[in-house]
Amino acid sequence: MGAPQRDPVAVGEGLVSRAVQIPTPPFRAVLADATTPRTVWSAPGEATVVGSDAAATLTANGPDRFRRIRDRAEALFETGDVHAGTEAACPRLFGGFAFHDDGAERPPWTDFPGARFVFPRVQVTYADNGTWLTVNAVGPDATPEAVETRLEEERERLANLPDPGPVGDPPGVTDRTRTTDLDDWCTGVNAAVDRIRSGELQKVVLAQALECSLEERLSIPDILARLAEKYPDCHRFLVEPASGDASFFGATPERLVTRHGRTVETGALAGTTGRGETPAEDEWLAEELMDSEKNVHEHELVADAIRDQLAPFAASMSTGERTVRRLATVQHLWTPITAELARDEHVLDLVEALHPTPAVGGLPPEKALDTIRDTEPFDRGWYAAPVGWIDAAGNGSFAVALRSAVSTGDVATLFAGVGVVADSDPDREWDEVQLKYRPILDELEN
Ligand SMILES: C=C(O[C@@H]1C=C(C(=O)O)C=C[C@H]1O)C(=O)O
């Protein structure tokens, strides 16, 4: 565990937030000039947000980490003196959770607790209605005058950012270490298949990690810019601890849940095939995926579980058509699910109810989690766990942190997993893991 962080939220400590519209500064320049802990959130249909520095940090551990973060966030926002002018510029907390209830402990996750949310001191929001600068302060010294002065200073700084130049090349990979070799993988997958065939389990998602030594230090602004170009339809994220040089980032195709007012959007993403060399081959693979009994079964287990988990909260729910989502290196089965809430639930209550979906955990959930713990020789940390943002109204948006890596500058550890069902073949599942490393690996190798 990293150094315990003081929870800065206490009754009587006010929050002050002010925002102003600014000319649009280049994303990479804003991120390159930001102060650790930096945060980035960029999701389809949403504003892109860059956070710099922490005005407050909320952390929690253990199975009730979701509720504890929700309560602390509500306490933080309750004392708020907020003038945002527009919804996009409203102050938000950015962060995420460890996959397992017992948290992230082993390297490379030593600076990542069970949950951490950062309330940025400076937030730049690229929205449909313009670009916004928000400055936040928390604590006894947070006064409207101090925040307004800082807003002016930040506006000035952002108007004069140094030109970041062209996007740099990938740093290059000198060495790779796998957590799991092919033999161990096959043993693990076969054991899981036996458990499934015996009726003990229906599905389990098994993952691997790949540690890459880098030839040069990784530039986070550059890799996020390259991921934005290749994965515009994915959720791109960055979260960092307050100290040390770790960054957790990725470009994930999987939304966990978005809550805006009483409208909830989620979906099932599970079942995978590769990309073809030609459009015709792509189409053939997509059709084969749509017709694959194994993949459709794997997928429907996820869609059913999501609907079951959401049902207690929903006044109504609707399931869209199952289609194929085509990404740069893989294609997935995808079913959108939307719901109207019966009451005003906080987005974190939905996150808690949904995580982990069987797209990253399995069924039944506890048996699957035990199988994951018994099989995987590494710490999942925040991989495959919820990452996103929340606001004062309990709105928020969360992705499942896939196609991701945690990096300390000259080393990056990548994670990827696959759903194992009764007719899984270990060699094919191995190949699928390698495909799922590609989004990040392609941006590291030169
Ligand atoms: C577990 C991962 O992906 C998940 C598993 C999938 C599958 O088994 O088909 C597909 C998409 C994701 O829900 C990963 O990318 O690491």
The ligand as an ORCA input file, in Angstrom:
! r2SCAN-3c Opt
* xyz 0 1
  C     -11.261     -9.165    -20.373
  C     -11.150     -8.412    -21.484
  O     -12.179     -8.201    -22.358
  C     -13.489     -8.630    -22.054
  C     -13.748     -9.997    -22.501
  C     -14.269    -10.250    -23.750
  C     -14.428    -11.672    -24.234
  O     -14.098    -12.593    -23.472
  O     -14.831    -11.888    -25.370
  C     -14.656     -9.199    -24.581
  C     -14.648     -7.923    -24.147
  C     -14.421     -7.638    -22.735
  O     -15.626     -7.702    -22.031
  C      -9.877     -7.707    -21.798
  O      -9.834     -6.968    -22.784
  O      -8.904     -7.870    -21.054
*
